[in-house]
Amino acid sequence: MDDKQSRRKRNLVRAITETAAAPVLALIILAVWQVGVPLAGISDFILPTPWQILRRIVVDHRLMATHAGVTLLETLAGFALAAVTGVGTALMIFYSRLFERAIYPLLVALQTIPKVALAPLLVLYLGYGFAPKLFLAFLLAFFPIVIATVVGLNGLDKAMVNLVRSMGASEWQTFFKVRLPSALPSLFGGLKVGISLAVIGAVIGEYVAAERGLGYLQLQASSQFDTTLSFAAMIVIAALGVVTFWSLEALEKRAVFEREAAR
């Protein structure tokens, strides 16, 4: 009984420590930043303190929320398009060797092109509206989703496929009952990478041509030498990425739980 209680206490302490690790580290970094900037004699114009940045976010919360909503919409639209087309492309690559040989070199070549170099061309072709930001978000998120999905589909043991086929399962049944559940961890891994890159793509598009969005706000703040506002916009961009990433992680846990419960 004592061994069980001590084991439970150790597990509880370990769980609390692991949960608190990230917040504690963040607080330490912020504390060093807050205290170190004045002690080092660094001007607020060069590096504002975390308290000044937080106060600016609170004071300009309506401005931040307006621009963050635009960036979030661009991110989610580009990511949704990348998820649908990425998974579809991965399925065609998986089921067609000819399509794989034809499309893979093009995907790799497209991925190696710096997206900042594409941004002016997108403005030329798509204008200054919503489309360039959506397309850049889509472009950055598309490749990791395709690769992760293909890896997940290829990771299934062939003996399992042969087993369900020997039991009379059709290809549709094999896919939905065996292939897709097995590929879910890799698929969600690609989606989580994709949503982070979609935020970057949307912000890059706002840097090049936009009148709204967090990237546009940060660019305007830099042009006006408002370092505090520039940092505040950057913090909100980072928060946007974290929230969208955690949302997908929560969805992943739900999907994995349902898959395990169905066994």
LOTI-629600 format. One record per residue (C-alpha): chain; y, z, x. Coordinates in steps of 0.02 Angstrom, whole numbers, plus 50000, padded with zeros to 5 digits. Each point is the difference from the previous one (the first is absolute). Last residue first. Example, Ala and Ser with C-alpha at 12.3 -4.5 7.8 and 13.67 -1.06 7.14 Angstrom:
REM LOTI-629600
<node 'A'; <49947; 50357; 50684>>;
<node 'A'; <49828; 50033; 49931>>;
***
This chain:
REM LOTI-629600
<node 'A'; <49947; 48444; 49452>>;
<node 'A'; <50148; 49990; 49881>>;
<node 'A'; <50080; 50158; 50069>>;
<node 'A'; <50010; 49923; 50173>>;
<node 'A'; <50093; 49847; 49937>>;
<node 'A'; <50116; 50104; 49893>>;
<node 'A'; <50043; 50111; 50149>>;
<node 'A'; <50030; 49849; 50111>>;
<node 'A'; <50119; 49926; 49873>>;
<node 'A'; <50095; 50163; 49975>>;
<node 'A'; <50013; 50031; 50187>>;
<node 'A'; <50065; 49823; 50024>>;
<node 'A'; <50129; 50022; 49862>>;
<node 'A'; <50064; 50156; 50088>>;
<node 'A'; <50009; 49903; 50164>>;
<node 'A'; <50093; 49860; 49912>>;
<node 'A'; <50130; 50124; 49938>>;
<node 'A'; <50007; 50080; 50172>>;
<node 'A'; <50047; 49833; 50078>>;
<node 'A'; <50133; 49966; 49867>>;
<node 'A'; <50076; 50172; 50028>>;
<node 'A'; <49996; 49987; 50190>>;
<node 'A'; <50082; 49828; 50002>>;
<node 'A'; <50139; 50054; 49883>>;
<node 'A'; <50028; 50156; 50104>>;
<node 'A'; <50021; 49891; 50154>>;
<node 'A'; <50127; 49890; 49910>>;
<node 'A'; <50090; 50158; 49939>>;
<node 'A'; <50009; 50065; 50179>>;
<node 'A'; <50070; 49833; 50060>>;
<node 'A'; <50134; 50002; 49864>>;
<node 'A'; <50051; 50175; 50053>>;
<node 'A'; <50004; 49949; 50183>>;
<node 'A'; <50118; 49856; 49960>>;
<node 'A'; <50105; 50115; 49889>>;
<node 'A'; <50018; 50123; 50145>>;
<node 'A'; <50041; 49862; 50124>>;
<node 'A'; <50146; 49932; 49900>>;
<node 'A'; <50063; 49874; 50129>>;
<node 'A'; <50061; 49886; 49859>>;
<node 'A'; <49884; 49859; 50055>>;
<node 'A'; <49860; 50127; 50017>>;
<node 'A'; <50027; 50064; 49823>>;
<node 'A'; <49998; 49823; 49932>>;
<node 'A'; <49836; 49963; 50088>>;
<node 'A'; <49925; 50162; 49935>>;
<node 'A'; <50052; 49958; 49822>>;
<node 'A'; <49930; 49823; 50015>>;
<node 'A'; <49834; 50070; 50062>>;
<node 'A'; <50002; 50127; 49859>>;
<node 'A'; <50022; 49868; 49866>>;
<node 'A'; <50142; 49898; 49927>>;
<node 'A'; <50108; 49853; 50052>>;
<node 'A'; <49866; 49913; 50100>>;
<node 'A'; <49971; 49873; 50137>>;
<node 'A'; <49933; 50038; 50173>>;
<node 'A'; <49987; 50189; 50002>>;
<node 'A'; <49937; 50000; 49821>>;
<node 'A'; <49856; 49886; 50050>>;
<node 'A'; <49955; 50118; 50141>>;
<node 'A'; <50001; 50144; 49874>>;
<node 'A'; <49880; 49910; 49884>>;
<node 'A'; <49883; 49957; 50143>>;
<node 'A'; <49999; 50178; 50067>>;
<node 'A'; <49957; 50069; 49827>>;
<node 'A'; <49862; 49870; 49986>>;
<node 'A'; <49933; 50055; 50169>>;
<node 'A'; <49969; 50175; 49934>>;
<node 'A'; <49921; 49931; 49841>>;
<node 'A'; <49886; 49887; 50103>>;
<node 'A'; <49934; 50137; 50113>>;
<node 'A'; <49952; 50099; 49846>>;
<node 'A'; <49926; 49845; 49917>>;
<node 'A'; <49897; 49958; 50155>>;
<node 'A'; <49926; 50175; 50004>>;
<node 'A'; <49972; 49989; 49813>>;
<node 'A'; <49894; 49845; 50025>>;
<node 'A'; <49906; 50078; 50145>>;
<node 'A'; <49953; 50152; 49896>>;
<node 'A'; <49963; 49891; 49846>>;
<node 'A'; <49881; 49877; 50086>>;
<node 'A'; <49840; 50093; 49954>>;
<node 'A'; <50055; 50019; 49819>>;
<node 'A'; <50040; 49812; 49995>>;
<node 'A'; <49837; 49941; 50076>>;
<node 'A'; <49877; 50107; 49902>>;
<node 'A'; <50027; 50012; 49813>>;
<node 'A'; <50143; 49876; 49976>>;
<node 'A'; <49939; 49870; 50125>>;
<node 'A'; <49813; 50017; 49968>>;
<node 'A'; <50030; 49990; 49813>>;
<node 'A'; <50102; 49841; 50021>>;
<node 'A'; <49870; 49929; 50119>>;
<node 'A'; <49863; 50032; 49873>>;
<node 'A'; <49884; 50150; 50012>>;
<node 'A'; <49814; 49966; 49977>>;
<node 'A'; <49928; 50151; 50092>>;
<node 'A'; <49970; 49892; 50153>>;
<node 'A'; <50187; 49966; 49999>>;
<node 'A'; <50035; 50186; 50005>>;
<node 'A'; <49888; 50022; 50152>>;
<node 'A'; <50061; 49844; 50090>>;
<node 'A'; <50178; 50064; 49987>>;
<node 'A'; <49948; 50170; 50066>>;
<node 'A'; <49907; 49920; 50145>>;
<node 'A'; <50156; 49901; 50043>>;
<node 'A'; <50092; 50161; 50042>>;
<node 'A'; <50179; 49988; 49938>>;
<node 'A'; <50133; 49985; 50135>>;
<node 'A'; <50041; 49818; 49965>>;
<node 'A'; <50090; 50045; 49838>>;
<node 'A'; <50098; 50138; 50085>>;
<node 'A'; <50049; 49890; 50147>>;
<node 'A'; <50057; 49862; 49881>>;
<node 'A'; <50103; 50126; 49901>>;
<node 'A'; <50081; 50072; 50157>>;
<node 'A'; <50045; 49826; 50066>>;
<node 'A'; <50077; 49939; 49837>>;
<node 'A'; <50098; 50160; 49969>>;
<node 'A'; <50062; 50004; 50179>>;
<node 'A'; <50065; 49819; 49985>>;
<node 'A'; <50091; 50012; 49832>>;
<node 'A'; <50112; 50151; 50026>>;
<node 'A'; <50123; 49918; 50121>>;
<node 'A'; <50013; 49839; 49900>>;
<node 'A'; <50016; 50085; 49831>>;
<node 'A'; <50144; 50109; 50057>>;
<node 'A'; <50081; 49846; 50078>>;
<node 'A'; <49975; 49902; 49838>>;
<node 'A'; <50072; 50137; 49890>>;
<node 'A'; <50152; 50017; 50112>>;
<node 'A'; <50030; 49812; 50000>>;
<node 'A'; <49976; 49986; 49810>>;
<node 'A'; <50121; 50133; 49936>>;
<node 'A'; <50159; 49903; 50029>>;
<node 'A'; <50088; 49931; 50152>>;
<node 'A'; <49923; 49826; 49998>>;
<node 'A'; <49818; 49946; 50003>>;
<node 'A'; <50000; 49857; 50126>>;
<node 'A'; <50145; 50046; 50113>>;
<node 'A'; <49971; 50187; 49977>>;
<node 'A'; <49817; 49973; 50042>>;
<node 'A'; <50051; 49907; 50157>>;
<node 'A'; <50112; 50144; 50053>>;
<node 'A'; <49855; 50123; 49974>>;
<node 'A'; <49867; 49903; 50094>>;
<node 'A'; <50057; 50057; 50172>>;
<node 'A'; <50000; 50180; 49941>>;
<node 'A'; <49819; 49973; 49948>>;
<node 'A'; <49947; 49973; 50179>>;
<node 'A'; <49861; 49867; 49994>>;
<node 'A'; <49833; 50078; 50053>>;
<node 'A'; <49943; 50024; 49820>>;
<node 'A'; <50024; 49818; 49956>>;
<node 'A'; <49892; 49944; 50146>>;
<node 'A'; <49864; 50125; 49953>>;
<node 'A'; <50001; 49943; 49819>>;
<node 'A'; <49996; 49816; 50049>>;
<node 'A'; <49854; 50028; 50119>>;
<node 'A'; <49905; 50092; 49860>>;
<node 'A'; <50029; 49869; 49864>>;
<node 'A'; <49888; 49854; 50048>>;
<node 'A'; <49851; 50091; 50075>>;
<node 'A'; <50000; 50127; 49858>>;
<node 'A'; <50016; 49862; 49868>>;
<node 'A'; <49849; 49912; 50074>>;
<node 'A'; <49899; 50162; 50007>>;
<node 'A'; <50033; 50030; 49816>>;
<node 'A'; <49951; 50162; 49912>>;
<node 'A'; <50087; 50123; 50116>>;
<node 'A'; <50153; 49893; 50032>>;
<node 'A'; <50019; 49966; 49814>>;
<node 'A'; <49985; 50186; 49964>>;
<node 'A'; <50128; 50041; 50134>>;
<node 'A'; <50122; 49874; 49926>>;
<node 'A'; <49984; 50082; 49829>>;
<node 'A'; <50025; 50173; 50076>>;
<node 'A'; <50155; 49940; 50090>>;
<node 'A'; <50069; 49903; 49850>>;
<node 'A'; <49994; 50152; 49886>>;
<node 'A'; <50050; 50129; 50131>>;
<node 'A'; <50137; 49892; 50075>>;
<node 'A'; <50079; 49968; 49829>>;
<node 'A'; <49993; 50185; 49960>>;
<node 'A'; <50075; 50041; 50170>>;
<node 'A'; <50145; 49879; 49979>>;
<node 'A'; <50040; 50068; 49828>>;
<node 'A'; <49979; 50181; 50056>>;
<node 'A'; <50113; 49979; 50151>>;
<node 'A'; <50137; 49904; 49909>>;
<node 'A'; <50002; 50130; 49860>>;
<node 'A'; <50004; 50143; 50126>>;
<node 'A'; <50144; 49919; 50095>>;
<node 'A'; <50102; 49983; 49840>>;
<node 'A'; <49961; 50177; 49944>>;
<node 'A'; <50048; 50067; 50172>>;
<node 'A'; <50171; 49915; 49984>>;
<node 'A'; <50038; 50087; 49835>>;
<node 'A'; <49923; 50166; 50053>>;
<node 'A'; <50100; 50005; 50162>>;
<node 'A'; <50164; 49966; 49909>>;
<node 'A'; <49959; 50132; 49871>>;
<node 'A'; <49949; 50124; 50135>>;
<node 'A'; <50161; 49978; 50099>>;
<node 'A'; <50038; 50187; 50015>>;
<node 'A'; <49817; 50048; 50012>>;
<node 'A'; <49960; 49867; 50130>>;
<node 'A'; <50155; 50047; 50098>>;
<node 'A'; <49949; 50184; 49998>>;
<node 'A'; <49828; 49953; 50065>>;
<node 'A'; <50077; 49899; 50142>>;
<node 'A'; <50120; 50141; 50045>>;
<node 'A'; <49858; 50127; 49998>>;
<node 'A'; <49891; 49886; 50107>>;
<node 'A'; <50137; 49995; 50133>>;
<node 'A'; <50102; 49844; 50032>>;
<node 'A'; <49970; 49900; 50160>>;
<node 'A'; <50133; 49888; 50077>>;
<node 'A'; <50144; 50027; 49879>>;
<node 'A'; <49949; 50182; 49982>>;
<node 'A'; <50041; 50018; 50185>>;
<node 'A'; <49871; 50068; 50120>>;
<node 'A'; <50050; 50161; 50087>>;
<node 'A'; <49823; 50039; 50054>>;
<node 'A'; <50008; 50167; 49909>>;
<node 'A'; <50066; 49915; 49843>>;
<node 'A'; <49856; 49874; 49998>>;
<node 'A'; <49864; 50122; 50053>>;
<node 'A'; <50012; 50121; 49854>>;
<node 'A'; <49974; 49875; 49858>>;
<node 'A'; <49883; 49889; 50101>>;
<node 'A'; <49893; 50146; 50058>>;
<node 'A'; <49994; 50065; 49821>>;
<node 'A'; <49957; 49827; 49931>>;
<node 'A'; <49858; 49979; 50125>>;
<node 'A'; <49932; 50174; 49962>>;
<node 'A'; <50014; 49970; 49813>>;
<node 'A'; <49903; 49836; 50016>>;
<node 'A'; <49864; 50085; 50101>>;
<node 'A'; <49986; 50138; 49870>>;
<node 'A'; <49994; 49874; 49856>>;
<node 'A'; <49862; 49898; 50089>>;
<node 'A'; <49889; 50147; 50048>>;
<node 'A'; <50013; 50095; 49835>>;
<node 'A'; <49853; 49913; 49917>>;
<node 'A'; <49890; 50011; 50155>>;
<node 'A'; <50040; 50184; 50023>>;
<node 'A'; <49970; 50041; 49816>>;
<node 'A'; <49832; 49909; 50003>>;
<node 'A'; <49949; 50086; 50163>>;
<node 'A'; <50047; 50171; 49932>>;
<node 'A'; <49903; 49966; 49840>>;
<node 'A'; <49848; 49938; 50097>>;
<node 'A'; <50005; 50153; 50112>>;
<node 'A'; <50016; 50114; 49850>>;
<node 'A'; <49855; 49914; 49913>>;
<node 'A'; <49893; 50018; 50155>>;
<node 'A'; <50045; 50184; 50013>>;
<node 'A'; <49952; 50025; 49818>>;
<node 'A'; <49835; 49908; 50022>>;
<node 'A'; <49957; 50096; 50158>>;
<node 'A'; <50041; 50164; 49915>>;
<node 'A'; <49883; 49957; 49857>>;
***
